[in-house]
């Protein structure tokens, strides 16, 4: 499943450069994650890097975009071709 940044985001800028798919960008109020680009770092890293670096733990799974590991890996393959 893709990830989502919750309202607790403090706009610290540490997550955006960590995303290997450029799925994170500055939104109107807080950073946002494009679910079409988010693979939860599958194919790049063992864990989502944005979650690892977030100082306020405001990034979690997005229930609106459920995806299993295989689906995320297929997305990774499409994005990196």
N, C-alpha and C positions, 0 to 999 in steps of 0.2 A: 504494500500500500504506500502511496506517496506520503510525504510528510507535510505538516502544516506548522506555521509559526503562529503562536497564540498571542493574545493582546498583552501579555506580560513582557513582550519584546522591548528592550531598552535602546534599540538602534545602535548597538555598539560596533557594528561593522565587522565582527570577526567571522560570521558564518559565510557571508557572500564569497570571499576569496577561497574558501575551503571546498566549495562545491565543484566537483570535476565536470559537471554537465551544464554549468552556468544556469541552474534552475532557480537560483535565489537572486532577487532584485529588490531594490527599494520600492515599497508601495507608497500609497498616499500617507499613511500614518506609521506603519511598521514594515519591516521586511516581509516579503511574500515568497512562496515557493510555487513555481509553475509545475503542476502535477504531470504535465505532458513530458517534462524533462527530468523529473525526479525519479531516480532509480534506487534511492536510499543507499547510494554508493555501491550497489551490487555491480560487480565487474571491475570496480576500482579499488575498493577497500573492504575490510571485513565488517566495519560498522559505519553508520552514517557520520560523516565528519562534522557536519553542522551540529549534530547533537553532542558530539564529543567536546566541541569548543564553546558551546553556548554557556555563558556564565550564569544565566538565570533559569536554565532548564525549561525554556518555553517552546521547544520543538517536539512534536509528537506525531504519531500516525494520524493520517487524515481519514476518518471513517467514510467520507464521501468518495474516496478513491481507493477501494480495497484491491490489492494486488498481492499475489503470492510471489515467492522467490523466483520461480520460473518465469513468470510474467515480467518481473522487474529485469531479469537477465535478458529476456528477449528485447525489451525496451533498450537496454544498454547496447545490445548488438546493433539495433537499428540506428541509435544515436552515434555510434562510433564507426559506422561504415564509411 
